[in-house]
Every structure is written in C-alpha cells, then in structure tokens.
Amino acid sequence: MAASGRSGNSAEAGAAPPEVWLDAFRRAVERQVRVFAEHRGIEARSSYDGVGEGGDRTLVIDRLCEDATFAELERLHADGLEFTAISEERGTVVFGDPAAPTRVVIDPIDGSLNARRTVPLHSFSAAVAEGDSMADVTVGFVHEFGAGEEFAAVSGQGASLDGEPIRVPGGDGLEVVALEASSPERVAPAAEALAGTAYRIRAPGSIAVSACYVAAARFDGMFSTRDCRSVDAAAAQLIVREAGGSVSFGGELSAADLGLDARYGIAAARTAADLEALGAAQAKVS
C-alpha cells in the first residue's frame, strides 16, 4: 500500500513543539558545515574510523558529523526532553526514559560517497516520530549541503523549501525519475524496466535528496534499487506526503519500522498512478 497526501498524525499534545526540533537540527547543520570546511579535499574526507552500527564502514567525517548532531540532542535532553535516537553510526541511544514514545531518526550524512568525493550533493536527514513506524513521523528535516537548501515538514501542516510552502502539481507523467543505490548491475535492469515509462533517469546519490526533489516537483518520481534503512528515508517520506505526493515502502506505512535493523525499498512519486508504475519497475530490480 502507498501513502499519499498529508499525513493524518499531528504532533502529540505532550511532545515538544516542532520548532524546538527544527531549530536543533539547524544548529547541527551549522556544526557540520564547519566539519566540511575543515575537511575540504577528497584525501581529507577519505579516512575511515571503524564500522558503524548500521554495518557500513564509518568515515571520520561521518563520526564527526554525528558527534555534532548528538551534541544538539544532548542539549535537548538537558532541557528536559526524553527520547530515543536512532542513528547509522551509534545505533540506538536512549536519552532519559526508555518508555518515552519519541524517536529521533538521524542520518548526519545521507550520500556519504558524494561527501567523500566532494560532490556537492549530500544531506543531513532527521525525523521525529511519536512511535515506532514511518506512519508515526511528525517532523521531517533535510538539509542539502551543496545548494544550502532546507526541506522541512510538520505532520498536518504541509511541507516547505527554505521556508516557502511546496506542493506537488497535479497530472501524471514521469519525465524525470531518480534511481538510488545505483550500482551498475542494478541501474541496467532498472533502466530497462523504466523504458517506455520514464523519459530521463538521474542518479543523485542521496535517498533523502531524491525524495525531497519529488516533493519540490524537480523529479516526478524516485525509487531505490535495493533496500534502504529508516535513517535514509524517515524525514523525506514525510516531506513528500506533506507536499501532496505519494510514498511506498512495499506495504503499509505502519509496517515500516524505524529500527536500524529494518530494511525496505522506497518509492516516491507526485501521484499515486505514477507511484504504481514505479513500483512495478522497482519490483523487477529489487
């Protein structure tokens, strides 16, 4: 099942106001900008530092950017907020009461290969949820470092790009489709599956950015050619839905768990009809 249109959830009465989270995420971005400024070249960004909880090798810049994010989370906890953070490098970290329903799902660098190779298209992705599934996400925030753009959404309040409301236009048609997890052995069958359906293909290298570009109507749709993690998609999927687009994780949103061990493909499109077409193509690849 796909989810489309604005989400039914709104921030729960006992939860922190959305702006508290958004301001913290903006401060984390400012810290990360300094990290990137101190690690400018490919060589400086190519040092590794072990393996993260998500199972991938950890770049030093990944760790430094995550440290920057957790500094802001610790600040929020010091102010009295209780939540569980889910992050690619540190895994699950409890701030306060383990029974508190709030989840903060973070990927400090979505598009690490781009960041390492100094390709100016990678993002900070953070979502807040009052439960354990994609359906429970109430705040989504994605900052794309190359253009310096901020995509944000609050459940029931719409989506924005740099503070201006965004809404996907009506009408079907897949002129431009983005593919993520775009290794050659997966791109080839994906392109074949899209033949006659899409006019052009792009491979940006950041799931969060590709999905946000659907929300901004820069792309008509996107999908991952292999399963992704919650940290890659939690924020952007809300932004797409709040902009009026459609998102699928291969089932009900409530079945798409936010835990770091969860895996699922993501597809997003401006319309439900286009999402169905992308889902058919995705099924031939993944």
ZAMARGU-4260 file (C-alpha; in steps of 0.2 Angstrom, whole numbers, plus 5000, padded with zeros to 4 digits):
<rodrens>
0) 5000/5000/5000 | 5005/5018/4996 | 5003/5033/5007 | 4998/5049/4999 | 4993/5067/5004
5) 4996/5075/5020 | 4999/5063/5035 | 4985/5060/5047 | 4996/5062/5063 | 4999/5079/5071
10) 5012/5082/5085 | 5005/5075/5101 | 5000/5086/5115 | 5014/5081/5126 | 5028/5082/5113
15) 5040/5096/5111 | 5034/5109/5098 | 5041/5106/5081 | 5051/5122/5081 | 5061/5115/5095
20) 5067/5100/5085 | 5069/5110/5069 | 5080/5123/5077 | 5091/5109/5085 | 5093/5102/5068
25) 5098/5118/5060 | 5111/5120/5074 | 5118/5103/5070 | 5119/5108/5051 | 5129/5123/5056
30) 5141/5112/5066 | 5143/5100/5051 | 5146/5115/5039 | 5162/5118/5050 | 5167/5100/5049
35) 5166/5100/5030 | 5176/5116/5030 | 5189/5108/5040 | 5190/5093/5028 | 5190/5100/5011
40) 5198/5088/4999 | 5195/5070/4994 | 5210/5064/5004 | 5204/5073/5020 | 5187/5066/5018
45) 5193/5048/5014 | 5199/5042/5032 | 5189/5028/5040 | 5186/5025/5058 | 5179/5008/5061
50) 5162/5001/5057 | 5145/5009/5062 | 5130/5001/5070 | 5122/5001/5053 | 5135/4989/5046
55) 5145/5001/5035 | 5162/5007/5036 | 5162/5024/5045 | 5171/5039/5038 | 5179/5051/5050
60) 5168/5064/5044 | 5153/5053/5047 | 5158/5051/5065 | 5162/5070/5067 | 5145/5075/5059
65) 5136/5063/5070 | 5145/5070/5086 | 5139/5087/5080 | 5121/5080/5080 | 5122/5072/5096
70) 5129/5087/5104 | 5112/5095/5100 | 5102/5080/5106 | 5111/5081/5122 | 5107/5099/5124
75) 5088/5095/5121 | 5089/5081/5134 | 5097/5093/5146 | 5082/5105/5144 | 5071/5090/5149
80) 5066/5081/5133 | 5066/5062/5134 | 5068/5052/5118 | 5077/5038/5109 | 5089/5042/5095
85) 5092/5030/5080 | 5107/5034/5070 | 5118/5025/5057 | 5134/5026/5067 | 5129/5025/5085
90) 5114/5014/5083 | 5100/5016/5096 | 5104/5028/5110 | 5091/5032/5124 | 5090/5049/5132
95) 5081/5048/5148 | 5066/5036/5150 | 5066/5021/5138 | 5047/5021/5138 | 5046/5038/5131
100) 5037/5037/5114 | 5048/5050/5105 | 5060/5043/5092 | 5073/5054/5083 | 5079/5046/5067
105) 5095/5053/5060 | 5107/5052/5046 | 5120/5066/5048 | 5127/5062/5030 | 5115/5054/5018
110) 5126/5052/5002 | 5142/5049/5011 | 5151/5044/4995 | 5146/5061/4987 | 5153/5069/5003
115) 5169/5059/5002 | 5172/5063/4984 | 5167/5082/4987 | 5152/5080/4975 | 5141/5094/4981
120) 5125/5084/4984 | 5123/5076/5001 | 5112/5079/5015 | 5108/5080/5034 | 5092/5070/5037
125) 5082/5070/5053 | 5065/5064/5058 | 5055/5065/5074 | 5041/5051/5077 | 5029/5048/5091
130) 5030/5029/5089 | 5040/5016/5080 | 5035/5017/5062 | 5035/5028/5047 | 5017/5032/5050
135) 5022/5040/5067 | 5034/5053/5060 | 5028/5070/5064 | 5043/5081/5059 | 5055/5079/5044
140) 5070/5089/5041 | 5083/5088/5026 | 5097/5100/5023 | 5106/5098/5006 | 5123/5105/5009
145) 5128/5108/4990 | 5114/5121/4987 | 5112/5125/5005 | 5093/5121/5004 | 5082/5116/5019
150) 5067/5105/5016 | 5055/5103/5031 | 5038/5096/5035 | 5027/5095/5051 | 5013/5082/5051
155) 4996/5090/5045 | 5005/5107/5042 | 5012/5104/5025 | 5030/5105/5018 | 5042/5119/5014
160) 5058/5123/5005 | 5068/5137/5013 | 5053/5142/5022 | 5041/5143/5007 | 5027/5131/5005
165) 5029/5117/4992 | 5015/5107/4984 | 5017/5094/4970 | 5007/5099/4954 | 4993/5088/4948
170) 4994/5077/4932 | 5003/5061/4929 | 5019/5058/4919 | 5037/5053/4923 | 5048/5064/4913
175) 5062/5063/4926 | 5065/5048/4938 | 5079/5047/4951 | 5087/5030/4955 | 5096/5027/4971
180) 5108/5013/4977 | 5113/5015/4959 | 5126/5002/4956 | 5128/4997/4938 | 5121/4979/4940
185) 5105/4987/4947 | 5104/5003/4936 | 5104/4992/4920 | 5089/4982/4924 | 5080/4997/4932
190) 5083/5007/4916 | 5076/4993/4906 | 5061/4992/4917 | 5058/5010/4915 | 5059/5010/4896
195) 5043/5017/4889 | 5038/5024/4906 | 5051/5037/4910 | 5059/5050/4899 | 5075/5053/4908
200) 5084/5045/4923 | 5095/5053/4936 | 5106/5045/4950 | 5109/5059/4963 | 5117/5048/4977
205) 5106/5053/4992 | 5089/5045/4995 | 5084/5060/5006 | 5088/5072/4992 | 5080/5062/4978
210) 5063/5061/4988 | 5064/5079/4993 | 5066/5083/4974 | 5050/5074/4971 | 5041/5085/4984
215) 5048/5100/4976 | 5042/5093/4958 | 5060/5093/4952 | 5059/5075/4949 | 5042/5066/4945
220) 5047/5050/4955 | 5061/5040/4963 | 5065/5023/4969 | 5079/5013/4977 | 5085/4998/4968
225) 5089/4989/4984 | 5083/4990/5002 | 5087/5006/5012 | 5087/5010/5031 | 5075/5020/5041
230) 5088/5034/5043 | 5089/5036/5024 | 5070/5039/5022 | 5061/5044/5038 | 5062/5063/5036
235) 5060/5064/5017 | 5045/5052/5016 | 5035/5064/5027 | 5041/5079/5017 | 5034/5070/5001
240) 5017/5066/5009 | 5015/5083/5016 | 5018/5091/4999 | 5004/5080/4992 | 5015/5066/4984
245) 5014/5048/4987 | 5026/5036/4995 | 5028/5017/4997 | 5039/5005/5007 | 5031/4990/4999
250) 5017/4989/5012 | 5008/5000/5025 | 5017/5014/5032 | 5013/5007/5050 | 5023/4991/5045
255) 5039/5001/5040 | 5048/5000/5056 | 5060/5014/5062 | 5073/5002/5070 | 5090/5002/5062
260) 5089/4984/5058 | 5073/4987/5047 | 5076/4986/5028 | 5064/4991/5014 | 5063/4998/4997
265) 5057/5016/4995 | 5047/5023/4980 | 5040/5041/4979 | 5030/5050/4966 | 5020/5065/4963
270) 5004/5055/4960 | 4998/5038/4965 | 4997/5032/4947 | 5015/5036/4944 | 5020/5028/4960
275) 5011/5012/4954 | 5021/5012/4938 | 5037/5015/4948 | 5033/5001/4960 | 5031/4989/4945
280) 5048/4994/4939 | 5056/4993/4956 | 5049/4975/4958 | 5059/4969/4943 | 5075/4975/4951
285) 5074/4973/4970
</rodrens>
